[in-house]
């Protein structure tokens, strides 16, 4: 059994590595610069989708407020970029502060002069906030729809707060017009290509992290929390710590996605904290397939490319297409695209090659010879 699992993991690693190399080496030579930048942004969004799948698909925590963590990661790195001011500039403050009469850099901006601090802040600020919010919620055993409502309420609070901070973070307009990073122009073609490569590498690392977290004992505990938390408590486990940890990790991943998205779009604003954007993240995972990881990536790419194409071709009707897609997934493909392929469409092919039926929750149990023997006896 262990050898089989090891071979499966090596095969999966080889496939992921081959796909990553294709995106790094071949795709840039095929796509024009504008489409490559668009792909880089969507791959960054796929990182956030993996975080959603980790907490919703595997742990059963439906967050409708991950846009907050996404935006915090984007703001953390954008603040560092805004402080890369040339010595020849008339003022050593971000230009919008001068417009509002600010004469001294606010204290909370000053640590973002440091590049290492900014990198850590991209992950840690959303992760710490997510951990604190999770602890306050989960210790009171709030779950289900009440948890979703609370995350949505938090989104409204942060959205309104950031919108009102005109002097400190440019309010509704957000942070934009980034100039340089390490002396190189942020908007230069070569710099953007480096950001694209970094996005691919971070996506691979995030996938590997989520795959590691969802396998083994920890992964089985997450699934147990999703399927029957009360029974898990009766088994002697306290799920609060596990839920807080996985929610904090998911928030941190959203922060990384926000930073990578920001440097490739050139702007971060409170609009990223809009409720609609947080709901979109959930749609990506639902379309691709919950508890599949690969489905989260496919869903993020498919929905966002579809959204881009439809908004270009049918600017007045593309929202109806997006709504129809979600309705089709909910009613016809409740397991998402990848889930449908795993559970339905390829079943006859698996039988032809005598492959075991795919199990999304407890594959080791489904593949146990004794369990299979019992099933055969019951069927006959």
DRENBA-495396 format. One line per 8 residues: number of its first residue (from 1); their letters; for each residue x, y, z of N, C-alpha, C. Coordinates in steps of 0.2 Angstrom, whole numbers, always signed. Example, Ala and Ser with C-alpha at 12.3 -4.5 7.8 and 13.67 -1.06 7.14 Angstrom:
2
1> AS> +66/-28/+39/+62/-22/+39/+66/-16/+39  +64/-11/+35/+68/-5/+36/+64/+0/+39
***
This chain:
380
1> XXXXXXXX> +4/-6/+0/+0/+0/+0/+4/+6/+0  +10/+6/+4/+14/+12/+5/+18/+13/-2  +20/+8/-5/+23/+8/-12/+19/+11/-17  +12/+9/-17/+8/+11/-22/+6/+19/-21  +6/+21/-14/+5/+28/-13/+11/+32/-15  +17/+29/-14/+23/+33/-15/+23/+34/-23  +22/+29/-27/+22/+29/-34/+17/+34/-37  +11/+34/-34/+6/+39/-36/+8/+46/-34
9> XXXXXXXX> +11/+47/-29/+14/+54/-27/+19/+56/-32  +24/+51/-34/+29/+53/-38/+26/+55/-45  +21/+51/-47/+18/+52/-54/+15/+59/-54  +11/+60/-48/+8/+67/-48/+13/+73/-48  +19/+72/-44/+24/+77/-44/+27/+78/-51  +28/+72/-55/+31/+73/-62/+26/+76/-66  +19/+75/-66/+14/+79/-70/+14/+86/-68  +14/+88/-62/+14/+95/-60/+20/+98/-62
17> XXXXXXXX> +26/+95/-62/+32/+98/-64/+32/+99/-71  +30/+94/-75/+29/+95/-82/+25/+101/-84  +19/+101/-81/+14/+107/-83/+18/+114/-81  +21/+114/-75/+24/+120/-73/+30/+122/-78  +34/+118/-81/+39/+119/-86/+36/+121/-92  +30/+118/-94/+26/+121/-100/+24/+128/-99  +22/+130/-93/+19/+137/-92/+25/+141/-92  +31/+139/-90/+37/+144/-89/+41/+144/-96
25> XXXXXXXX> +41/+139/-99/+46/+139/-105/+42/+139/-112  +36/+136/-113/+33/+136/-119/+28/+142/-120  +23/+142/-115/+18/+147/-115/+20/+154/-117  +25/+157/-114/+27/+164/-115/+29/+165/-123  +31/+160/-126/+33/+160/-133/+27/+160/-138  +21/+158/-135/+15/+157/-139/+11/+163/-138  +10/+165/-132/+5/+171/-130/+8/+178/-131  +4/+183/-133/+7/+190/-134/+7/+192/-126
33> XXXXXXXX> +11/+198/-126/+12/+200/-119/+6/+202/-115  +1/+204/-118/-5/+206/-114/-9/+200/-112  -9/+195/-116/-12/+188/-114/-8/+185/-108  -1/+185/-109/+3/+182/-104/+2/+185/-97  +2/+192/-97/+0/+196/-91/-6/+194/-88  -11/+193/-93/-18/+191/-90/-18/+184/-87  -14/+179/-90/-13/+172/-88/-10/+172/-81  -5/+177/-80/-1/+177/-74/-6/+180/-68
41> XXXXXXXX> -10/+184/-70/-15/+187/-65/-20/+181/-63  -22/+177/-68/-27/+172/-66/-23/+166/-63  -17/+165/-64/-13/+160/-60/-13/+162/-53  -12/+169/-52/-12/+171/-45/-18/+170/-41  -24/+171/-45/-30/+170/-42/-31/+162/-41  -28/+158/-44/-29/+151/-43/-25/+149/-36  -21/+153/-34/-18/+152/-27/-23/+153/-22  -27/+159/-23/-32/+160/-18/-37/+155/-18
49> XXXXXXXX> -39/+152/-24/-44/+147/-25/-42/+140/-22  -35/+139/-22/-33/+133/-18/-34/+134/-10  -33/+140/-8/-34/+141/-1/-42/+140/+1  -46/+142/-4/-53/+141/-3/-55/+134/-3  -52/+130/-7/-53/+123/-8/-51/+120/-1  -45/+122/+2/-43/+119/+8/-48/+120/+13  -51/+125/+14/-55/+126/+20/-63/+124/+18  -65/+125/+12/-72/+123/+10/-72/+116/+8
57> XXXXXXXX> -68/+114/+3/-68/+108/+0/-67/+102/+5  -61/+103/+9/-59/+98/+14/-61/+99/+21  -62/+105/+23/-64/+106/+30/-71/+108/+31  -75/+110/+25/-82/+112/+26/-83/+119/+29  -78/+123/+28/-79/+130/+31/-80/+135/+25  -86/+137/+23/-88/+141/+18/-86/+149/+20  -81/+151/+17/-79/+158/+19/-81/+163/+13  -85/+168/+15/-87/+173/+10/-84/+179/+11
65> XXXXXXXX> -78/+179/+14/-74/+185/+15/-67/+185/+14  -65/+180/+10/-58/+180/+8/-55/+185/+4  -59/+190/+1/-57/+195/-2/-53/+200/+2  -55/+200/+9/-51/+204/+14/-44/+202/+14  -43/+196/+15/-36/+193/+15/-32/+194/+9  -35/+193/+3/-32/+195/-3/-30/+202/-4  -34/+207/-2/-33/+214/-2/-27/+216/+3  -27/+213/+9/-22/+214/+13/-15/+212/+11
73> XXXXXXXX> -15/+207/+8/-8/+205/+4/-6/+209/-1  -11/+211/-5/-10/+216/-10/-8/+223/-8  -11/+225/-2/-9/+232/+0/-2/+231/+4  +0/+226/+7/+6/+225/+10/+12/+226/+5  +11/+223/-1/+17/+224/-6/+16/+230/-9  +10/+233/-11/+9/+239/-14/+12/+245/-10  +12/+244/-3/+15/+250/+1/+22/+250/+0  +25/+244/+0/+33/+244/-1/+34/+247/-8
81> XXXXXXXX> +30/+245/-13/+32/+248/-20/+31/+256/-20  +26/+258/-16/+25/+265/-16/+30/+269/-13  +34/+266/-9/+40/+269/-5/+46/+269/-9  +46/+266/-15/+52/+266/-19/+52/+272/-23  +53/+278/-19/+53/+285/-22/+60/+287/-24  +61/+289/-30/+68/+292/-33/+70/+297/-28  +77/+298/-27/+80/+303/-23/+78/+310/-26  +77/+310/-32/+76/+317/-36/+69/+319/-35
89> XXXXXXXX> +65/+315/-32/+58/+317/-31/+57/+323/-26  +52/+328/-28/+52/+334/-23/+49/+332/-16  +46/+326/-15/+44/+324/-9/+45/+317/-8  +47/+315/-2/+48/+308/+0/+42/+304/+3  +36/+306/+0/+30/+303/+2/+26/+301/-4  +22/+296/-4/+18/+294/-9/+14/+300/-12  +13/+301/-18/+11/+307/-21/+4/+309/-18  -1/+304/-17/-7/+305/-15/-7/+308/-8
97> XXXXXXXX> -2/+307/-4/-2/+310/+3/-1/+317/+3  +3/+320/-2/+4/+327/-3/-2/+330/-5  -6/+327/-9/-13/+330/-11/-17/+331/-5  -17/+327/+0/-21/+328/+6/-18/+332/+11  -12/+335/+10/-9/+339/+15/-5/+335/+21  -4/+328/+19/+0/+324/+24/+7/+326/+23  +11/+328/+29/+18/+330/+28/+23/+325/+31  +20/+320/+35/+25/+315/+38/+22/+308/+36
105> XXXXXXXX> +27/+304/+35/+24/+297/+33/+21/+294/+40  +15/+291/+39/+12/+288/+45/+16/+282/+48  +16/+281/+54/+20/+276/+57/+20/+269/+55  +13/+267/+53/+12/+260/+50/+15/+259/+43  +17/+265/+40/+20/+264/+33/+27/+263/+34  +30/+265/+39/+38/+265/+39/+41/+258/+39  +38/+253/+42/+41/+246/+41/+41/+243/+34  +37/+246/+30/+37/+244/+23/+42/+246/+18
113> XXXXXXXX> +47/+250/+21/+53/+252/+18/+57/+245/+17  +56/+241/+21/+60/+235/+21/+57/+230/+17  +61/+227/+12/+58/+222/+7/+57/+215/+11  +61/+213/+15/+60/+207/+19/+54/+207/+23  +53/+213/+27/+47/+214/+31/+41/+214/+26  +41/+217/+21/+35/+217/+16/+33/+210/+14  +38/+206/+12/+37/+199/+10/+34/+195/+16  +36/+196/+22/+33/+192/+27/+26/+195/+29
121> XXXXXXXX> +25/+201/+28/+19/+204/+29/+13/+202/+24  +15/+201/+18/+11/+198/+13/+7/+192/+16  +11/+187/+19/+8/+181/+21/+5/+182/+29  +9/+185/+33/+8/+185/+40/+2/+189/+42  +2/+195/+39/-4/+200/+41/-11/+196/+40  -12/+194/+34/-18/+190/+33/-19/+184/+37  -13/+180/+38/-14/+174/+42/-15/+175/+49  -12/+180/+52/-13/+182/+59/-21/+184/+60
129> XXXXXXXX> -23/+189/+55/-30/+191/+55/-35/+185/+55  -33/+181/+50/-37/+175/+49/-37/+170/+55  -31/+169/+58/-31/+165/+64/-35/+168/+70  -34/+175/+71/-38/+178/+76/-46/+178/+75  -48/+179/+69/-55/+179/+67/-57/+172/+68  -53/+167/+66/-55/+160/+67/-56/+158/+74  -51/+160/+78/-51/+158/+85/-58/+160/+88  -59/+167/+87/-65/+170/+90/-72/+166/+88
137> XXXXXXXX> -72/+164/+82/-78/+161/+79/-78/+153/+81  -72/+150/+80/-73/+143/+81/-73/+140/+88  -70/+145/+93/-70/+143/+100/-77/+143/+103  -82/+147/+99/-89/+147/+101/-93/+142/+97  -90/+138/+93/-93/+133/+89/-98/+135/+84  -96/+141/+82/-100/+144/+76/-98/+141/+70  -103/+138/+66/-101/+135/+60/-107/+136/+55  -106/+132/+49/-111/+132/+44/-113/+139/+41
145> XXXXXXXX> -119/+141/+40/-121/+147/+37/-120/+153/+42  -120/+152/+48/-118/+157/+53/-111/+160/+52  -106/+155/+51/-99/+156/+49/-99/+160/+43  -102/+158/+38/-102/+162/+31/-105/+169/+32  -110/+170/+36/-113/+177/+37/-108/+181/+41  -104/+178/+46/-99/+182/+49/-93/+184/+45  -91/+180/+41/-86/+182/+36/-88/+187/+31  -94/+187/+29/-97/+192/+25/-98/+198/+28
153> XXXXXXXX> -100/+198/+34/-100/+204/+38/-93/+208/+39  -88/+203/+40/-81/+206/+41/-79/+210/+35  -81/+207/+29/-79/+210/+23/-82/+217/+22  -88/+218/+24/-92/+224/+24/-88/+229/+28  -86/+227/+34/-83/+231/+39/-76/+234/+36  -72/+229/+33/-65/+231/+31/-66/+235/+24  -71/+234/+20/-72/+237/+14/-74/+245/+16  -78/+246/+20/-80/+253/+22/-74/+256/+26
161> XXXXXXXX> -70/+253/+30/-65/+256/+33/-59/+258/+28  -57/+254/+24/-52/+256/+19/-55/+261/+14  -61/+261/+12/-64/+266/+8/-63/+273/+11  -64/+273/+18/-64/+280/+21/-57/+283/+23  -51/+279/+22/-45/+281/+23/-41/+284/+17  -44/+290/+16/-42/+294/+10/-34/+296/+11  -33/+299/+16/-26/+302/+17/-21/+297/+18  -23/+291/+21/-18/+286/+23/-16/+281/+18
169> XXXXXXXX> -22/+279/+14/-20/+273/+9/-24/+275/+3  -26/+281/+2/-29/+284/-4/-36/+281/-5  -39/+279/+0/-46/+277/+0/-49/+273/-6  -54/+275/-9/-57/+272/-14/-53/+271/-20  -48/+275/-21/-44/+275/-27/-39/+269/-27  -37/+268/-20/-32/+262/-19/-25/+265/-21  -20/+260/-21/-13/+261/-22/-12/+259/-29  -9/+263/-33/-7/+262/-40/-1/+266/-42
177> XXXXXXXX> +1/+266/-49/+6/+269/-51/+13/+267/-48  +14/+261/-48/+20/+258/-45/+26/+260/-50  +32/+262/-48/+37/+264/-52/+43/+259/-52  +46/+257/-47/+52/+253/-47/+52/+248/-42  +56/+242/-43/+58/+237/-38/+65/+235/-39  +69/+236/-34/+76/+235/-35/+79/+239/-41  +77/+245/-42/+79/+249/-48/+77/+247/-55  +73/+242/-55/+70/+240/-62/+63/+242/-62
185> XXXXXXXX> +61/+244/-68/+54/+247/-69/+49/+241/-68  +44/+242/-63/+39/+237/-62/+35/+235/-68  +34/+240/-73/+30/+239/-78/+33/+237/-85  +40/+236/-84/+44/+234/-89/+42/+226/-91  +43/+225/-98/+41/+218/-100/+45/+213/-96  +52/+213/-96/+56/+208/-92/+54/+207/-85  +52/+213/-82/+50/+213/-75/+44/+209/-74  +39/+210/-78/+33/+207/-78/+33/+200/-80
193> XXXXXXXX> +38/+198/-84/+39/+191/-85/+42/+187/-79  +46/+191/-75/+49/+188/-69/+43/+187/-64  +38/+192/-64/+33/+191/-59/+28/+185/-62  +28/+184/-68/+24/+178/-71/+27/+172/-69  +34/+171/-69/+37/+165/-67/+36/+164/-60  +37/+169/-56/+36/+168/-48/+29/+166/-47  +24/+168/-51/+17/+166/-49/+17/+159/-51  +20/+156/-56/+19/+149/-58/+22/+145/-52
201> XXXXXXXX> +28/+147/-50/+32/+144/-45/+28/+144/-38  +25/+149/-36/+21/+150/-30/+15/+145/-31  +12/+145/-37/+6/+141/-37/+8/+133/-36  +14/+131/-39/+16/+124/-38/+17/+123/-31  +21/+128/-28/+22/+127/-20/+16/+127/-16  +11/+131/-18/+5/+131/-14/+1/+124/-15  +1/+122/-22/-2/+115/-23/+1/+110/-19  +8/+110/-19/+11/+105/-15/+10/+105/-7
209> XXXXXXXX> +9/+111/-5/+8/+112/+2/+1/+110/+4  -4/+111/-1/-11/+109/+1/-12/+102/+0  -8/+99/-5/-8/+91/-6/-5/+88/+1  +0/+91/+3/+3/+88/+9/-2/+89/+15  -5/+95/+16/-9/+96/+22/-15/+91/+21  -18/+90/+15/-24/+86/+15/-23/+78/+14  -16/+76/+15/-15/+69/+15/-13/+67/+22  -13/+61/+23/-11/+58/+30/-16/+60/+35
217> XXXXXXXX> -14/+60/+42/-18/+60/+47/-21/+67/+48  -18/+72/+46/-20/+79/+47/-26/+80/+41  -25/+77/+35/-30/+78/+30/-36/+74/+32  -35/+68/+35/-41/+64/+37/-45/+68/+43  -42/+71/+47/-45/+75/+52/-49/+81/+49  -46/+84/+44/-50/+89/+41/-56/+87/+37  -56/+81/+34/-62/+78/+31/-67/+76/+36  -64/+74/+42/-69/+72/+48/-73/+78/+50
225> XXXXXXXX> -69/+83/+51/-72/+90/+53/-78/+92/+48  -77/+91/+42/-82/+92/+37/-88/+88/+37  -86/+81/+38/-92/+76/+37/-96/+76/+44  -92/+76/+49/-96/+75/+56/-92/+78/+61  -92/+84/+63/-88/+87/+68/-90/+85/+75  -97/+84/+76/-99/+82/+82/-96/+75/+84  -96/+70/+79/-94/+64/+80/-86/+64/+82  -83/+69/+78/-75/+69/+80/-74/+72/+87
233> XXXXXXXX> -78/+76/+89/-78/+78/+96/-79/+72/+101  -84/+68/+100/-85/+62/+104/-79/+57/+104  -75/+58/+98/-69/+53/+97/-63/+56/+101  -64/+61/+105/-58/+64/+109/-54/+69/+106  -56/+72/+100/-53/+77/+97/-56/+84/+98  -52/+89/+98/-55/+96/+98/-53/+99/+92  -58/+100/+87/-57/+103/+81/-55/+110/+80  -56/+114/+86/-55/+121/+86/-48/+123/+83
241> XXXXXXXX> -43/+120/+86/-36/+121/+84/-35/+120/+77  -37/+114/+74/-36/+112/+67/-40/+117/+63  -46/+119/+64/-49/+124/+60/-46/+131/+60  -44/+133/+66/-40/+140/+66/-34/+139/+62  -30/+134/+62/-24/+133/+59/-25/+133/+51  -30/+129/+49/-31/+129/+42/-34/+135/+39  -38/+139/+43/-41/+145/+41/-35/+150/+40  -31/+150/+45/-25/+155/+45/-21/+154/+39
249> XXXXXXXX> -19/+147/+37/-15/+146/+31/-19/+148/+25  -25/+147/+25/-29/+149/+19/-29/+156/+18  -30/+160/+23/-30/+167/+23/-23/+170/+21  -17/+167/+23/-11/+168/+21/-10/+167/+13  -12/+162/+11/-12/+160/+4/-16/+165/+0  -21/+168/+2/-25/+173/-1/-21/+179/-1  -17/+181/+4/-13/+186/+4/-7/+186/-1  -4/+180/-2/+1/+179/-7/-2/+180/-14
257> XXXXXXXX> -8/+178/-15/-11/+178/-21/-13/+186/-23  -15/+190/-18/-16/+197/-18/-10/+201/-20  -4/+199/-17/+2/+202/-19/+4/+201/-26  +4/+195/-28/+6/+193/-35/+1/+196/-40  -5/+196/-38/-10/+199/-43/-9/+207/-43  -7/+210/-38/-6/+217/-38/-1/+220/-42  +5/+216/-42/+11/+218/-46/+10/+217/-53  +5/+213/-55/+4/+211/-62/-2/+216/-65
265> XXXXXXXX> -6/+218/-60/-12/+223/-63/-10/+230/-62  -5/+231/-57/-3/+238/-56/-8/+242/-51  -12/+239/-48/-17/+243/-43/-20/+238/-38  -21/+240/-32/-25/+237/-27/-29/+242/-24  -36/+240/-23/-40/+245/-20/-45/+241/-16  -49/+245/-12/-54/+241/-8/-59/+237/-12  -60/+238/-18/-64/+234/-23/-63/+227/-22  -56/+225/-20/-55/+218/-19/-58/+215/-13
273> XXXXXXXX> -60/+220/-9/-64/+217/-3/-71/+217/-4  -74/+218/-10/-81/+218/-11/-83/+211/-10  -89/+210/-8/-92/+204/-7/-93/+200/-13  -94/+203/-19/-95/+199/-25/-88/+196/-27  -83/+199/-25/-76/+196/-27/-75/+190/-23  -77/+190/-16/-76/+184/-12/-81/+178/-14  -87/+180/-16/-91/+175/-19/-89/+172/-25  -85/+176/-30/-82/+173/-36/-77/+168/-34
281> XXXXXXXX> -73/+169/-29/-68/+164/-27/-72/+157/-26  -77/+157/-22/-81/+151/-21/-83/+148/-27  -86/+152/-32/-88/+150/-38/-83/+146/-42  -76/+149/-42/-71/+145/-45/-70/+138/-43  -70/+137/-36/-69/+131/-33/-75/+126/-35  -81/+129/-35/-87/+125/-36/-87/+123/-43  -85/+127/-48/-85/+125/-55/-80/+120/-56  -74/+121/-53/-68/+116/-54/-69/+109/-51
289> XXXXXXXX> -72/+110/-45/-73/+103/-41/-70/+104/-34  -75/+104/-29/-72/+104/-22/-68/+98/-20  -63/+99/-15/-59/+94/-13/-55/+90/-18  -53/+94/-23/-49/+90/-28/-42/+94/-29  -42/+100/-27/-36/+104/-28/-35/+106/-35  -34/+101/-39/-33/+103/-47/-39/+106/-49  -45/+105/-47/-51/+108/-49/-51/+115/-47  -48/+117/-41/-48/+124/-39/-44/+128/-44
297> XXXXXXXX> -39/+125/-47/-35/+129/-52/-38/+129/-58  -41/+124/-61/-45/+124/-67/-51/+128/-67  -54/+128/-61/-60/+132/-60/-58/+140/-61  -53/+142/-57/-51/+149/-57/-49/+151/-64  -45/+147/-68/-43/+149/-75/-49/+149/-80  -53/+144/-79/-59/+143/-84/-64/+149/-83  -66/+150/-77/-71/+155/-75/-68/+162/-77  -62/+164/-76/-59/+170/-77/-57/+171/-84
305> XXXXXXXX> -55/+166/-88/-54/+167/-95/-61/+168/-98  -66/+164/-96/-73/+164/-99/-75/+171/-98  -74/+174/-92/-77/+180/-90/-73/+186/-94  -67/+185/-95/-63/+190/-100/-66/+189/-107  -67/+183/-109/-69/+183/-116/-76/+185/-117  -80/+184/-113/-87/+186/-113/-88/+193/-112  -84/+196/-108/-85/+203/-107/-82/+207/-113  -77/+204/-116/-75/+207/-123/-80/+207/-128
313> XXXXXXXX> -83/+201/-129/-87/+199/-134/-95/+202/-133  -97/+201/-127/-104/+203/-125/-104/+207/-119  -101/+213/-119/-101/+217/-113/-107/+218/-109  -113/+218/-113/-119/+219/-109/-122/+213/-106  -120/+207/-108/-123/+201/-106/-119/+196/-102  -112/+197/-101/-108/+192/-99/-109/+190/-92  -112/+195/-88/-114/+193/-81/-120/+188/-81  -124/+188/-86/-129/+183/-86/-126/+176/-88
321> XXXXXXXX> -121/+176/-92/-117/+170/-94/-114/+167/-87  -111/+171/-83/-108/+169/-77/-113/+166/-73  -118/+169/-72/-124/+166/-67/-126/+160/-70  -127/+159/-76/-130/+153/-79/-125/+147/-78  -118/+149/-79/-113/+144/-78/-113/+141/-71  -114/+146/-66/-114/+143/-59/-121/+139/-58  -126/+141/-61/-132/+137/-60/-132/+130/-63  -128/+130/-69/-127/+123/-72/-123/+119/-67
329> XXXXXXXX> -118/+122/-65/-113/+118/-60/-117/+115/-54  -121/+119/-51/-125/+118/-45/-130/+112/-46  -134/+113/-52/-139/+108/-53/-137/+102/-57  -132/+103/-62/-130/+97/-66/-124/+94/-64  -119/+98/-62/-112/+95/-60/-111/+97/-53  -114/+95/-48/-113/+97/-41/-106/+95/-38  -103/+91/-41/-96/+89/-40/-91/+93/-43  -93/+98/-48/-88/+102/-52/-86/+97/-58
337> XXXXXXXX> -82/+101/-62/-79/+98/-68/-75/+92/-66  -70/+93/-62/-65/+87/-60/-68/+82/-57  -73/+84/-52/-77/+79/-48/-81/+74/-53  -84/+77/-58/-88/+74/-63/-84/+69/-67  -78/+71/-69/-73/+67/-73/-71/+61/-68  -70/+62/-62/-67/+57/-58/-72/+52/-56  -78/+54/-55/-84/+50/-52/-88/+47/-57  -89/+50/-63/-94/+48/-68/-91/+46/-75
345> XXXXXXXX> -88/+51/-78/-87/+50/-85/-82/+45/-87  -77/+44/-82/-71/+40/-84/-72/+33/-80  -78/+32/-77/-79/+26/-73/-78/+19/-78  -81/+20/-84/-81/+14/-88/-74/+13/-91  -70/+18/-91/-63/+17/-93/-59/+14/-88  -61/+16/-81/-57/+13/-76/-59/+5/-75  -65/+4/-77/-67/-3/-76/-63/-7/-82  -63/-4/-88/-59/-7/-93/-52/-9/-92
353> XXXXXXXX> -49/-5/-88/-42/-6/-86/-41/-8/-79  -47/-10/-76/-47/-13/-69/-44/-9/-64  -46/-2/-65/-43/+3/-60/-48/+4/-54  -46/+5/-48/-51/+6/-43/-55/+12/-44  -61/+12/-41/-65/+18/-41/-62/+24/-37  -63/+30/-40/-60/+35/-36/-64/+37/-30  -60/+38/-24/-63/+40/-18/-60/+47/-16  -65/+52/-15/-62/+58/-14/-61/+60/-6
361> XXXXXXXX> -63/+55/-2/-62/+56/+5/-58/+52/+9  -59/+45/+8/-55/+40/+11/-52/+35/+7  -48/+37/+2/-45/+32/-3/-42/+26/+0  -38/+27/+5/-35/+21/+8/-40/+16/+11  -45/+18/+13/-51/+14/+15/-54/+10/+10  -55/+14/+4/-58/+11/-2/-54/+6/-5  -47/+7/-5/-43/+2/-8/-40/-4/-3  -43/-4/+3/-41/-9/+7/-44/-16/+5
369> XXXXXXXX> -39/-21/+4/-42/-28/+1/-47/-31/+5  -47/-30/+12/-53/-33/+16/-59/-29/+15  -59/-23/+14/-65/-19/+13/-68/-21/+6  -64/-22/+1/-66/-24/-6/-69/-31/-6  -66/-35/-2/-69/-42/-1/-76/-42/+2  -76/-38/+7/-83/-37/+10/-88/-35/+5  -86/-30/+1/-91/-27/-4/-93/-32/-9  -88/-36/-11/-90/-41/-16/-94/-46/-13
377> XXXX> -93/-48/-7/-98/-53/-4/-105/-50/-3  -105/-44/-1/-112/-41/-1/-116/-40/-7  -112/-39/-13/-115/-38/-19/-117/-45/-22  -114/-50/-20/-116/-57/-22/-121/-60/-17
***
